[in-house]
């Protein structure tokens, strides 16, 4: 089936059962810190996106001589040629001048009508939320509306209370209390992202091993907070971990 992608469709909102899907495109990320590039890629993540990475201005120029991305995320503060200088060069190049460029940096004083507004099509401050990234993508890139994927309910009643699940619940609870409970105690107040990520990954392995939907759903929701750097969601899900254990215990007969 051929999908017709339309640019910046902003009127006549589709029904709630529809979702947006990006057309095939290329995004360049210019940042001198590889971890920042990795985080941005994870937040964008789409099967239709091809990424070009550059770790400084000169490398970006070399890549732009051979390729023309559909959108550029530009770090401002880089050694050598900084983001302002690189963007000025791009704007002076007839072939590249119309590429949307988004300023992407950890800290910068921003005032109306300053250089950011003059050079860039948008501005994002690190750490950035997934929803802000999506707003940028759907503003400047082509996309279509497609039906939303249906999801299967993840209530404990439609999985954990089945006879075979009840039999293995004590094993799940025992593993949580001997391994994951201790990890949770260590990370619940520190909010060190990589430690929480490891906790989530280990818990996901447990959920997969026992086909436990309620734990899997918990991990999915925690991961949403991690991917978007949403501290409120992360704290909320960590605080709900004891409730998760209690739900499992309540179904042991």
Number of C-alpha atoms within 10 A of each C-alpha: 3 4 11 11 16 13 15 14 14 8 6 6 9 12 9 8 11 14 14 14 18 19 19 15 17 17 20 23 25 27 26 19 13 12 10 19 20 12 16 21 17 13 21 16 12 14 11 12 15 14 15 17 20 22 17 22 24 14 12 19 15 11 16 17 10 7 13 16 18 18 20 24 24 28 28 24 18 18 12 10 14 18 23 20 14 19 23 14 13 19 17 11 11 8 12 18 14 14 17 18 23 22 22 26 21 13 12 11 6 11 9 8 8 10 11 19 14 10 18 20 16 14 17 19 14 13 16 19 18 19 12 14 16 12 10 17 17 18 14 16 20 20 23 18 19 13 13 11 9 7 6 8 12 16 12 17 11 12 17 23 18 12 9 10 17 17 14 14 20 16 12 20 18 12 14 17 14 10 13 18 17 11 17 20 11 14 16 17 11 10 14 11 14 11 16 22 16 12 17 23 14 16 20 19 14 18 19 13 10 15 15 20 19 21 24 20 16 20 21 14 14 21 19 15 19 21 18 21 19 16 13 9 17 23 15 13 20 20 14 13 16 12 12 15 16 12 14 19 15 9 16 15 9
